[in-house]
Amino acid sequence: MSDLRTLRVALLGAGSVGSQVARILIEDRAELAARAGITLDLVGVAVRSLDSARDWDIPAELLTTDATALVQRADVVIELIGGIEPARTLILEAVAAGADVVTGNKALIAAHGPELFDAAARVGALISYEAAVAGAIPILRPLRESLAGDKINRILAIVNGSTNFILDRMDRFGDTMEQAQKTAFELGFLEADPTLDVDGYDAAQKAAILARLAFHADVPAEAVYREGIADITAEQIRDAAAAGATIKLLAIAERVTGEHGEGISTRVYPALIPKEHPLASVHGGNNAVFVEAAAAGPLMFYGAGAGGVQTASAVLGDLVSAARRHVAGG
Ligand code: HSE
C-alpha cells in the first residue's frame, strides 16, 4: 500500500489524452496535491512501444511495456488505451488488486460497464469515466449526482465532434459532404476508422452511457437505433436552412409511454434543429448535452468534446475525486 500522503497513479496509454495527463501530473504536481489533499505520484506509463513519438515527452524512466505488472503497483489506474481488450482485462485486474480506475473508454463502458461496475463494487473500488462522453464537458457527474433528486425526461445531445464539424462546414461554408469529410480528416477530427464517427457508432456508445446514467436503463450500444450522416446532401442542408433549421447528428434518450407502459427510447440520427434552439449554435467540433428535467427544466452543457488537453481535464477531475475519497478513507 502507499503511505497516507502519496497515491500511486499508473497510466495505461500515452496517446493524445494520455500524454497530456502525464504532463499535467508532472508539471502541476504541487497544485494537484493541494487540491487532492494527497500527492499524486505517477509511478509508470504503460505504452505499446517505448520509442513512439508522443505529444509530450514522458520521462523515459516512467515508460514500460508491461501494463499487467504496472497495474499491480498502483492505487489508481488510469486507462486510456481504448477498445475492449486488453483494457477490460487490465481494469478487472486493477479492481481485483483494490485499485480505483479512471477511464475514458466509451466503447468499453458502453459494452461492459455493468460487468466492470459489479467487479468494482464487490471490492469497494470505484470506476469513473467522465472523459468517455463529451470530452471536457462535465456531464456524467451532473447526471449521476447533481440531478439525482430530479426526474430527467429527455436528453438531446451532440456527442460526436467530427460529424458536427462536417455538418457545420456544409451549413455555414457550403462544403459538399466529400469536401467537409476531407477537411475533418486533415484536421485530425475523424477517428482512424471514420465509419465509427460518420455512421454514428461513436454517438450510439455515448447515448447508451447517457441513458444508463439518466434513466438507470440497461441500454446496450447495439440496441440504440442508429443512422449516420453519410447520405446527407448539400441540398438537404440548404433546404433545412431555407426552413430556418440546421441538421445535427443527435443522440437522444428519453422516457416514452407505450402500450406496455413506460420505457426508454435511445436513438442516434441526423435531425432537423430549429435555428433558435441552443443546439443549433453548437459549431465546429464542439459538443453539447441538452437535458430536460422535471424540476430543473432545460439545462445545456456545452464545450470541447474531444482533444488531448481538453479531455485530460475530465480524466484528472476523476483522479482528484478518487484521491479525495482515499484521503477521506472511503
Ligand atoms: N471521434 C470522437 C468525436 C472523438 O468525433 O467526437 C471524441 O470521443
Residues whose N, C-alpha, C, O or C-beta is under 5 A from the ligand:
A	BS01	HSE	V159 N160 G161 S162 F189 E191 D197 G305 A306
